């Protein structure tokens, strides 16, 4: 016996299907809005620092609290849709409205915020330590302590007393996760790369060469004069003449924490082994970190008879070179007459830039 058709039953089922469909569409819209609609719950810019080992839920909480996403649920939804993605630790900067999906993409891609630490040629470890302190997450004291340990460079330069001279001047990208040890490894690795590119002759005394290059770097403002300045020091070394290099006297005072911005008679009389007015030959190690050009000049000095040089009085940074003391005295007097009160040229200092 066939049961009679009940039109009310079919209508109810249709309404249920339609309701389910509407709910599904609404749910998809809500999910799409949470995941793909741009959002900005902060003013200006904001930073989120994700530590190593932080889980997805905690990351979502950080982003939600910072106003980067509408809520932690929005980030969690993206994680559900992309369960195999790997999230990278680091500090991230957000400065415009963005979707939870794209924020997730940035963290998967490791689009971390970084600092640029720029070390000019001729910077010493104290200059670099001061710049490191400006980063805010590394300590100058930790840097100096590590820089005084020559162990990482001993395979290349066994006599090196510290890492001075081997912290290669360049621009380094660092993040809040970068440690002092990692920063120093970057600098030493760059020195090794640059040193190999210079193709030094077999048997080169690395420490002596880098030490002489550091003197050249500190004494030379005009690039083309570097090989000539190097020749002056080599000529003096060959005949046993004192180097009388002012920057070594300054460095000796820095090591003893008594440099007062200019050279005094007491500095010239210092018995510190880095003071080349009181000690013949090269100082024990570099007094700064030379660039590739100064290293190349130390490896390939010009062939000259010069034994003296002094800055010209025209503020060009170039020097007058002399072979005799009488000629040098004339050049020194000319410099003093023309110096006026212009003072020494400004030294470039390490800088920190946020990117």
C-alpha positions in Angstrom: 0.0 0.0 0.0 1.5 3.4 -1.1 1.6 6.1 1.6 0.1 9.4 0.5 2.7 12.2 -0.3 2.9 14.9 2.4 3.8 18.2 0.8 4.6 19.7 4.2 7.4 17.2 4.8 9.1 18.0 1.5 8.8 21.8 2.2 10.4 21.3 5.7 13.3 19.4 4.2 13.9 22.1 1.6 13.8 24.8 4.3 16.4 22.9 6.3 18.6 22.5 3.3 18.3 26.2 2.4 19.0 27.2 6.1 22.1 24.9 6.1 23.2 26.5 2.9 22.7 30.0 4.2 24.6 29.2 7.4 27.4 27.6 5.3 27.6 30.7 3.1 27.5 33.0 6.1 30.2 30.9 7.8 32.4 31.0 4.7 31.9 34.8 4.6 32.9 35.2 8.2 35.9 33.0 7.7 36.9 34.8 4.6 36.4 38.2 6.4 38.6 37.0 9.3 41.3 35.5 7.1 41.4 37.8 4.0 40.1 41.2 5.0 42.8 43.8 5.8 42.9 45.0 9.4 44.9 47.5 11.4 44.4 47.8 15.2 47.4 49.9 15.9 48.6 53.4 15.0 51.9 54.1 13.2 54.0 51.0 13.3 54.2 48.1 15.8 56.7 45.2 16.4 56.0 41.6 17.4 59.0 39.6 18.6 58.3 35.8 18.2 60.7 33.8 20.3 62.0 30.4 19.2 59.6 27.6 20.1 56.5 29.7 20.3 53.4 27.8 19.3 50.8 29.0 16.7 48.2 29.8 19.4 50.6 31.9 21.3 51.8 33.7 18.1 48.1 34.4 17.3 47.7 35.9 20.8 50.7 38.2 20.3 49.5 39.4 17.0 46.0 39.9 18.3 47.2 41.8 21.3 49.4 44.0 19.1 46.4 44.8 16.8 48.0 43.1 13.8 45.1 40.7 13.3 41.5 41.0 14.5 41.9 38.3 17.0 44.0 35.2 17.7 41.1 33.2 16.2 41.8 34.7 12.8 45.4 33.5 12.9 44.3 30.1 14.2 41.9 29.8 11.3 44.8 30.3 8.8 46.9 27.7 10.7 44.0 25.2 10.4 43.9 25.9 6.6 47.7 25.5 6.4 48.7 22.9 8.9 52.0 22.0 7.3 53.4 25.6 7.2 56.5 26.3 9.4 56.5 29.6 11.3 59.8 31.4 11.7 60.9 33.1 14.9 62.1 36.7 14.8 61.0 40.3 15.2 58.4 41.5 12.7 57.4 45.0 11.9 53.9 45.9 10.8 53.0 49.4 9.5 49.9 49.1 7.4 46.5 47.2 7.3 47.0 43.6 6.3 45.1 40.3 6.2 45.7 37.4 8.6 46.5 35.3 5.6 49.3 37.6 4.4 50.6 38.1 8.0 50.8 34.3 8.2 52.7 34.3 4.8 55.2 36.8 6.1 56.0 34.7 9.2 56.3 31.5 7.2 58.7 33.4 4.8 60.8 34.7 7.7 60.3 38.3 6.6 61.9 39.5 9.9 62.8 43.1 10.7 66.5 43.6 10.8 69.0 46.2 11.9 71.9 47.4 9.7 75.1 47.7 11.6 77.6 49.7 9.4 81.2 49.6 10.4 83.4 52.0 8.4 87.0 51.3 7.6 89.4 52.2 10.4 86.9 51.6 13.2 88.4 49.9 16.3 86.7 47.5 18.6 85.7 50.3 21.0 83.9 52.1 18.2 82.1 48.9 17.2 81.2 48.2 20.8 79.6 51.6 21.1 77.5 51.0 18.0 76.6 47.5 19.2 75.3 49.1 22.4 72.9 51.3 20.3 71.2 48.2 19.0 69.6 47.8 22.4 69.7 44.0 22.6 73.5 43.4 22.6 75.9 44.8 25.3 79.1 46.6 24.5 80.8 44.9 27.4 80.0 41.4 26.0 81.3 42.5 22.6 84.6 43.8 24.0 85.1 40.6 26.1 84.6 38.5 23.0 86.8 40.7 20.8 89.6 40.4 23.3 89.7 36.6 22.7 91.9 35.9 19.7 91.1 32.1 19.6 88.7 32.3 16.6 91.5 33.8 14.4 94.5 32.0 15.7 94.5 29.4 12.9 95.2 32.3 10.4 97.1 34.7 12.6 98.7 32.8 15.6 100.3 35.9 17.2 97.1 38.0 17.1 96.6 39.4 20.7 92.9 40.1 20.1 90.4 40.1 17.2 91.2 43.8 16.5 92.0 44.1 12.8 89.9 41.0 11.9 86.4 42.5 12.5 86.0 43.4 8.9 84.4 46.8 8.2 81.2 46.3 6.3 77.4 46.5 6.8 75.9 43.6 8.7 72.2 42.7 9.0 71.3 41.6 12.5 68.1 40.8 14.3 67.1 40.6 18.0 68.0 36.9 17.9 71.6 37.6 16.8 74.0 37.0 19.6 77.4 38.6 20.2 79.2 35.4 19.2 77.2 35.3 15.9 77.9 38.9 15.0 81.7 38.4 15.6 81.5 35.2 13.5 80.0 37.2 10.6 82.8 39.8 10.8 85.5 37.2 10.9 84.0 35.3 8.1 83.9 38.5 6.0 87.6 39.1 6.8 88.5 35.6 5.7 86.6 36.1 2.4 88.3 39.4 1.7 91.7 38.2 2.6 91.4 35.2 0.2 90.3 37.5 -2.6 93.5 39.5 -2.1 95.5 36.3 -2.8 98.3 37.0 -0.4 101.7 35.3 -1.2 102.4 32.0 0.5 104.1 32.5 3.9 102.7 36.0 4.4 102.7 37.1 8.1 99.0 37.8 8.4 99.2 39.6 11.8 102.1 41.8 10.7 100.4 42.6 7.4 97.0 43.4 9.0 98.8 45.5 11.7 100.6 47.6 9.1 97.3 47.9 7.1 95.6 49.2 10.2 98.2 52.0 10.5 97.8 52.8 6.9 94.0 52.9 7.3 94.2 55.3 10.3 96.7 57.6 8.6 95.2 57.9 5.1 92.2 59.8 4.1 93.1 59.8 0.3 92.7 56.3 -1.2 95.4 56.6 -3.8 98.0 57.4 -1.1 97.6 54.1 0.8 100.4 52.3 -1.0 102.7 55.3 -0.5 102.0 55.5 3.2 102.6 51.7 3.4 106.0 52.2 1.7 107.0 54.8 4.4 106.4 52.3 7.2 108.1 49.5 5.3 111.1 51.8 4.7 111.3 52.7 8.4 111.0 49.1 9.4 113.8 48.1 7.0 116.3 50.5 8.5 115.2 50.1 12.2 113.7 53.5 12.4 110.8 54.1 14.9 107.4 54.3 13.2 106.3 57.3 15.3 102.7 56.7 14.3 100.2 59.0 16.2 97.3 56.6 15.9 99.2 53.9 17.8 99.8 56.3 20.7 96.0 57.0 20.7 95.3 53.3 20.7 97.7 52.7 23.6 95.8 55.4 25.6 92.4 53.8 24.6 93.6 50.4 25.9 94.5 52.1 29.2 91.2 54.0 29.3 93.0 57.4 29.5 92.6 58.9 26.0 91.4 62.5 26.3 90.6 63.4 22.7 94.1 64.6 21.8 97.7 63.4 22.3 99.6 64.7 25.3 103.3 64.4 26.2 102.4 61.8 28.7 100.9 59.7 25.9 104.0 60.0 23.8 106.0 58.9 26.9 103.8 55.9 27.5 105.5 52.5 27.8 102.5 50.7 26.4 103.8 48.3 23.7 101.4 49.8 21.2 103.1 53.3 21.5 105.4 53.3 18.5 107.2 56.4 19.7 108.7 54.4 22.6 108.8 50.9 20.9 110.6 50.1 17.6 108.9 48.0 15.0 105.2 47.2 14.6 102.9 47.2 17.6 101.8 43.8 18.9 98.7 43.8 16.8 96.3 45.9 14.7 95.0 49.2 16.1 91.9 49.2 14.0 90.0 47.2 11.4 91.3 48.0 7.9 89.4 47.7 4.7 90.4 45.7 1.6 92.2 48.7 0.0 94.5 49.2 3.0 95.1 45.4 3.3 96.1 45.4 -0.4 98.4 48.4 0.2 100.1 46.5 3.0 100.6 43.5 0.7 101.7 45.6 -2.3 103.4 48.9 -1.1 104.7 51.4 -3.5 108.4 51.5 -4.2 109.6 54.8 -2.7 112.5 56.4 -0.8 110.1 58.3 1.5 110.6 58.2 5.3 108.3 61.0 6.4 104.9 62.4 5.7 102.7 65.1 7.1 99.2 66.4 6.1 99.2 69.2 3.6 97.7 72.5 4.9 94.9 72.6 2.3 92.5 70.4 4.2 92.4 67.9 1.3 93.5 65.1 3.6 96.5 64.4 1.3 100.1 64.3 2.5 103.5 65.8 1.7 106.1 63.0 1.6 109.8 63.5 2.3 113.0 61.5 2.2 115.0 63.6 4.6 114.3 65.2 8.0 115.1 68.6 6.7 112.5 68.3 3.9 110.0 67.0 6.4 110.6 70.0 8.8 109.8 72.4 6.0 106.5 70.4 5.2 105.6 70.4 8.9 106.1 74.2 9.2 103.9 74.7 6.1 101.2 72.5 7.6 101.3 74.5 10.9 101.1 77.8 9.1 98.1 76.8 7.0 96.3 74.8 9.6 94.5 77.7 11.1 91.8 76.2 13.4 90.3 73.8 10.9 91.1 70.8 13.1 91.5 67.2 12.0 89.1 65.7 9.5 86.0 64.1 10.9 86.2 60.3 11.4 83.4 58.1 10.2 81.8 56.2 13.1 79.8 52.9 13.0 76.1 53.4 12.6 72.9 51.5 13.2 69.9 51.6 10.9 66.5 50.0 11.4 65.1 48.3 8.3 
